[in-house]
Structure formats: structure tokens, C-alpha cells
Amino acid sequence: MGHMTKRTCAYCRHNYQVADQTLPNTAKDYSPFCSKRCADADLMHWLKGEYVISGTGALAADAAEVEGAAASAELSSPFDDKDAV
């Protein structure tokens, strides 16, 4: 009965084994990455904007609606100039 699980690193694609985290003194698990190095390298790609999720999501649609509403909104004040002293 083994306490290791085989996985493939999401960054470098190398195979690695993960020890059962319920056992005492087990090495830290960086899944789905094989190491802290691969986890940090992947994070840096996200932070630099090198990874892009394709498609138009709800956020893109909401932003377009807000811009359209702002452009068509009439800028007016509830106060009339005639009330000024």
C-alpha cells in the first residue's frame, strides 16, 4: 500500500509524486505544480499578463453596457440657475 500519488506538473509537464498529506512530516504539496519554483514561475506569467483567458465574459459585457449608458446619459443638475442669489 503506497502513500504516493503520481501527477504531472501543470507548468513544466514533468511527472512528480505527491506524498499523503495526512502523514506527519510530509513535504509541502504545491499541486498542481511539482515544486515552489514551478508554482512561482506560473504566477509570474499571470502577473505579467502573459496568460490570457479567451472569450468574452460577463465582465466585458458589463463594461460595454456601462460605457454605453454613460455616453447616452444626459448631464443635468437638479438645481436651476434661477435659484442662485
N, C-alpha and C positions, 0 to 999 in steps of 0.2 A: 504494500500500500504506500504509494508515493505522496509526498506533500508538495509537489511542484507542478505548476501548470505551464504549458508551453504557449507562448504568444508571439506575435510578430509586431515589432516596433512600428508605430504609425509614422515615424519620421524617417528613420534610416532603413526600415524594412528588414532588419536582421532579426533572427529568431532569438528569443530570450525566455528564461524560465522565471516564474513568479513563485516564491515560497508562500506557504499557507500563512496568512497574516494573523491567524489566531494563535500561532505558536509564539512562545516568548523569544525575545532577542532575534526576531526576523528582520532581515534587511528591509529598508523602506521601499515601498512599491510606488513606482512612477507611472503605472499603467495609464494610458495605452502606450507609453514610451518605455524603452529599455533602461534609461538612465536619466539622471537630472540634466545631464548635458543635452540630450535629445529633447527633453521637455522644454528647457530654456531656449534652445535653438528654434523650436517650433513657435514658442511665444514671441520671440523677436520678429519672426516673419509676420505674425499677426499685427504686432505693434507698428511695424514699418509700413503696413498696408500692402504687403506683397501677396497676401491671400485675399481673394475676392469671392464672395458668395454670389453666384449668378442669379439672375431673375429679378423681377420687380416684386417687392414685398409690400406689405401694408404700410410700412414707413414711407416708402417712395410715393405711394398713392396719397397718403395723408398730407405729405409735404406739398404735393401739387395742388391739392384742394385748398390748403391754407394760403398758398401764393395766389391762387385764382380769386379767393374770397377777399384777400387784402387789396388786390388790384381793382376789384369791382366795388369795394366799399366806398361810400360817399363820406368824405371827411367833413363833418359839421360839428358845431358846438351847440350844446343845449342852451347856451346863453346868447341873447341878442345884444348887438352893439347899442341899441337904443336905450338899454337899461343902464349903460355906463354913465357915471356922473362927470 
